[in-house]
Amino acid sequence: MSQFPLSSDFKNALDSSPEAKTENEKTEEDLPRHENYLWLTIFSCFCPAYPINIVALVFSVMSLHSYNEGDVEGARRLGQNAKWVAIASIIIGLLIISITCAVHFTKQM
């Protein structure tokens, strides 16, 4: 017989062990990694296309929130939307910068 009595903490620790998991339970390791493109949307916020890059940032944060809630498919969809809106924002911002530079440097004094 054991010297120490079994406490409920010890049983809870055994129940949460990886060997005690059933087939239907999903852990964080089982969920696929998703991309929310937060780094890209933050980078796009430096481009002068402000309404569009704010939308990309919102999509990215919504993707992160959906993933934390367990909606992996919704998080993937919102992450893809964030990526495409951020790319569009960067392209529009580069167009605005190039047009502004072209007008500024070709203007007659």
C-alpha positions as CSV (number, residue, x, y, z in Angstrom):
1,M,0.0,0.0,0.0
2,S,1.1,3.5,-0.8
3,Q,2.5,5.8,1.9
4,F,0.6,8.8,0.6
5,P,-3.2,8.9,0.0
6,L,-4.3,9.6,-3.6
7,S,-5.7,13.1,-3.8
8,S,-8.1,14.5,-6.4
9,D,-5.2,16.7,-7.8
10,F,-3.3,13.7,-8.6
11,K,-6.2,12.1,-10.4
12,N,-6.8,15.3,-12.4
13,A,-3.2,15.4,-13.4
14,L,-3.5,11.8,-14.7
15,D,-6.8,12.6,-16.5
16,S,-5.2,15.5,-18.4
17,S,-2.2,13.4,-19.6
18,P,-1.9,12.7,-23.3
19,E,-2.5,9.0,-22.8
20,A,-5.9,9.7,-21.2
21,K,-7.2,11.7,-24.3
22,T,-9.8,10.0,-26.3
23,E,-10.1,10.0,-30.1
24,N,-12.8,12.7,-30.2
25,E,-11.0,15.3,-28.2
26,K,-8.9,17.8,-30.0
27,T,-5.9,19.6,-28.5
28,E,-4.0,22.7,-29.7
29,E,-1.4,20.4,-31.4
30,D,-4.2,18.8,-33.4
31,L,-5.5,22.1,-34.9
32,P,-3.8,23.1,-38.1
33,R,-1.6,26.2,-38.0
34,H,-3.3,29.1,-39.7
35,E,-2.0,32.4,-41.2
36,N,-3.7,35.5,-40.2
37,Y,-1.2,37.7,-42.1
38,L,-1.0,40.2,-39.2
39,W,2.6,41.2,-40.2
40,L,1.5,42.0,-43.8
41,T,-1.5,44.0,-42.7
42,I,0.6,46.0,-40.2
43,F,3.1,46.7,-43.1
44,S,0.3,47.8,-45.3
45,C,-0.8,50.4,-42.8
46,F,2.3,52.4,-43.7
47,C,1.0,52.8,-47.3
48,P,-1.2,55.9,-48.1
49,A,-4.4,53.9,-48.8
50,Y,-5.9,54.3,-45.4
51,P,-9.5,53.0,-45.6
52,I,-8.3,49.8,-47.4
53,N,-5.5,48.9,-45.1
54,I,-7.6,49.4,-42.0
55,V,-10.1,46.8,-43.5
56,A,-7.2,44.4,-44.0
57,L,-6.1,44.9,-40.4
58,V,-9.7,44.2,-39.2
59,F,-9.9,41.0,-41.3
60,S,-6.6,39.8,-39.8
61,V,-7.7,40.4,-36.2
62,M,-11.0,38.7,-36.9
63,S,-9.1,35.8,-38.3
64,L,-7.1,35.5,-35.1
65,H,-10.2,35.7,-33.0
66,S,-12.0,33.1,-35.1
67,Y,-9.0,30.7,-34.7
68,N,-9.0,31.3,-30.9
69,E,-12.7,30.4,-30.8
70,G,-12.0,27.2,-32.7
71,D,-13.4,28.1,-36.1
72,V,-10.5,27.0,-38.2
73,E,-12.2,27.2,-41.6
74,G,-13.5,30.7,-40.8
75,A,-10.1,31.8,-39.6
76,R,-8.5,30.5,-42.8
77,R,-11.1,32.3,-45.0
78,L,-10.7,35.6,-43.1
79,G,-6.9,35.2,-43.2
80,Q,-7.0,34.9,-47.0
81,N,-9.2,38.0,-47.2
82,A,-6.8,39.9,-45.1
83,K,-3.9,38.9,-47.3
84,W,-5.6,39.9,-50.6
85,V,-6.9,43.2,-49.2
86,A,-3.4,44.0,-47.7
87,I,-1.8,43.3,-51.1
88,A,-4.3,45.5,-52.8
89,S,-3.6,48.2,-50.2
90,I,0.1,48.0,-50.8
91,I,-0.3,48.2,-54.6
92,I,-2.7,51.2,-54.4
93,G,-0.3,52.9,-51.9
94,L,2.6,52.4,-54.3
95,L,0.6,53.8,-57.2
96,I,-0.3,56.9,-55.1
97,I,3.3,57.4,-54.2
98,S,4.5,57.0,-57.8
99,I,1.8,59.4,-59.2
100,T,2.6,62.0,-56.5
101,C,6.3,61.8,-57.2
102,A,5.7,62.0,-61.0
103,V,3.5,65.0,-60.7
104,H,5.9,66.7,-58.2
105,F,9.1,66.2,-60.3
106,T,7.6,67.0,-63.7
107,K,5.8,70.1,-62.7
108,Q,7.1,73.3,-64.4
109,M,8.3,76.0,-62.2
